[in-house]
Amino acid sequence: MTRILIIGGGGMVGQKLAHRLSETGLQGPGERQVTLLDLGFPDAGAPAAERVTGRLSERTDWIARQRFDLIFHLAAIVSGESETNFDLGWDVNMMSNWQLLSALRAEHAASGGTYIPRLIFTSSIAVFGAPYPDRIGDEFLSSPQTSYGAQKACTELMVQDFSRKGFIDGMSLRLPTICVRPGKANLAASSFFSGIIREPLNGKDAILPVPDSVRHWHASPRAAARFLTHAATLDTARLQGRRALNLPGVSCTVADQIEALRRAAGQAAVDRIKPQPDAAIMKIVEGWPRDFDPARAIALGFEAERDFDEIIATYIADDLPSARQ
Amino acid sequence: MTRILIIGGGGMVGQKLAHRLSETGLQGPGERQVTLLDLGFPDAGAPAAERVTGRLSERTDWIARQRFDLIFHLAAIVSGESETNFDLGWDVNMMSNWQLLSALRAEHAASGGTYIPRLIFTSSIAVFGAPYPDRIGDEFLSSPQTSYGAQKACTELMVQDFSRKGFIDGMSLRLPTICVRPGKANLAASSFFSGIIREPLNGKDAILPVPDSVRHWHASPRAAARFLTHAATLDTARLQGRRALNLPGVSCTVADQIEALRRAAGQAAVDRIKPQPDAAIMKIVEGWPRDFDPARAIALGFEAERDFDEIIATYIADDLPSARQ
């Protein structure tokens, strides 16, 4: 029996992951018990999962005492909000993570050193800061230009050091921008990348706050859930001490996205996109990476989509029917 | 009048810096008042400097209220001790720094945004982790393999983010291993690099815990003080948001060091070096960088020694006479 906790399990990727675990497990069939921790949950949520409502910072000792075999940590204050609320961002995205790691370490000690949970931390490509090479390689420096990126990078360093010491067996996945997100827009500065596809496919208008020449790095929610389960069963010795990983994705411009939308849903859908430049969002987005050469992750078996058409097809297959209900 | 604080001002580099400030100021003459904060001070200390005895974590609010124009932060638990005392290392080398930055930010807010101190944080090449390219460039990733390195890297991220937000005007200097250190051996795993030169020059035996093929990256205490004063008056806009900097140094093997000692002091001095392999020290040291291409720092005007002979000459000129008193 594998006991699994998803911190941030009420969120979009957390729910995708819970569904995936209930359907295919980690590596095929096998007994597992999934617990979700979050501030709230969607009404029609993932099946066969225990739900715990609460704040991570108030639950770290409880989490440690439960001795989960596997912990996915997806909870965070998103990039836009971390930029406007400095205290909240550092408190949740760094200090709470320190507290979680400290609690797991205390439980490791209490167990006589036998309890060493696998921890998969969702980091972000926001750990990088401009200027960039054309493609960011696996040895490129992390010099974030947002608070969110700095907080993610700090947590990566902690996950690596606690793992090196043998208190946990952790790794950090630098997720591409997840696109197309179902549901509503959120406070992430990247929210529009999903909005310009999702809203037109649902017969609604979408705002485009940046020029269509903006290039960025994407993977679908389905790919994100697959990254997470793949990481959960990876032999971490293969990481050779470098426990933060750039993941594969699709590099394309907003214009490429729009052309893929045209192929999938026609000109009427494209006409739903309304350019409305937003300097604050542009300032954040222009500091973001555009393309990667994620050789290590590919060698370790991580897989994303081949192009943005496939990302749109994934949204239509996984999420559009329920959006129309 | 420039009001200057040196946190860790009782330590070796802190004292060198205080001496340099009293002799040459920052950029030539100019009124300045220097305060040193440390747990203790040497008997024959730097002149014309106020001494404050205390722990950083208990003094952060006091520091902020003083509104120093310039703060050098040199205090840390050294690498060897951070590795054996996990709690102490993270507490002092990360949490206290967070507390200092938070206090400075609160004072910035209390001043209506006018108080923006220059903060020069001494980081370390320990932020890097093997495997390395032959020469580490300015865009190489920070993936530390010691707790000390992880703590320094976390603080760098905080210094950069607080600076980006305009709360402070900070930068982090990744000092080479400082060599030849005067005085006694300390708990740093790198202590022997100085010991094998210093002890023979003072007529004492020295232990060499690693093979003489070990290559490493060095600068003298005088160069360290010069790096710090140079950073204090640098136009930080030139850093373009990347506020952690690899500094110049001398790359040489222990065998090169020993040959330089032979040239400076003869075979009798070399005979004082006693090989005594230490697996724990070797394990730490073999994860350290060996050579750099610090193009950015050189372009910004930072200067180190040309070779290890010059480093030994600096020790003899600056520190050997007092050692013989």
Boltz contact constraints between the chains, C-beta under 6 A:
constraints:
  - contact:
      token1: [A, 139]
      token2: [B, 141]
      max_distance: 6.0
  - contact:
      token1: [A, 140]
      token2: [B, 139]
      max_distance: 6.0
  - contact:
      token1: [A, 141]
      token2: [B, 139]
      max_distance: 6.0
  - contact:
      token1: [A, 141]
      token2: [B, 141]
      max_distance: 6.0
  - contact:
      token1: [A, 143]
      token2: [B, 242]
      max_distance: 6.0
  - contact:
      token1: [A, 145]
      token2: [B, 241]
      max_distance: 6.0
  - contact:
      token1: [A, 147]
      token2: [B, 161]
      max_distance: 6.0
  - contact:
      token1: [A, 150]
      token2: [B, 157]
      max_distance: 6.0
  - contact:
      token1: [A, 150]
      token2: [B, 161]
      max_distance: 6.0
  - contact:
      token1: [A, 153]
      token2: [B, 157]
      max_distance: 6.0
  - contact:
      token1: [A, 154]
      token2: [B, 154]
      max_distance: 6.0
  - contact:
      token1: [A, 154]
      token2: [B, 157]
      max_distance: 6.0
  - contact:
      token1: [A, 157]
      token2: [B, 150]
      max_distance: 6.0
  - contact:
      token1: [A, 157]
      token2: [B, 153]
      max_distance: 6.0
  - contact:
      token1: [A, 157]
      token2: [B, 154]
      max_distance: 6.0
  - contact:
      token1: [A, 161]
      token2: [B, 147]
      max_distance: 6.0
  - contact:
      token1: [A, 161]
      token2: [B, 150]
      max_distance: 6.0
  - contact:
      token1: [A, 241]
      token2: [B, 145]
      max_distance: 6.0
  - contact:
      token1: [A, 242]
      token2: [B, 143]
      max_distance: 6.0
